[in-house]
Amino acid sequence: QGDSRLPRHGSVAPDLSIPDGGRLRERLGAGFALVAPRPVHSALPVIVVGEGSAYGDARAWLIRPDGYLVDSRSLDSAGELESLVPGATASSI
């Protein structure tokens, strides 16, 4: 994860305003979700936060329903995060 400006895995996800209105924390809680600077392909819900945010411009982040960061991947590998959701299969997400 290298960049010290990015959130740390295992920490509470930074809250911020999202481009389509509202706050990130208002979109969490129903299940696991991905946060990314732009749309990515995933069976999980994707919350687009825009570039230049606390989440950086090159990673997708898996967030638990309680708001903690599980892990992150490059945008090209965002789909790999689905496998980290307990009990999830593509058909159950």
Helices and strands as residue ranges (DSSP letters): H 24-27, E 33-36, E 46-48, E 59-63, E 69-74, G 75-84
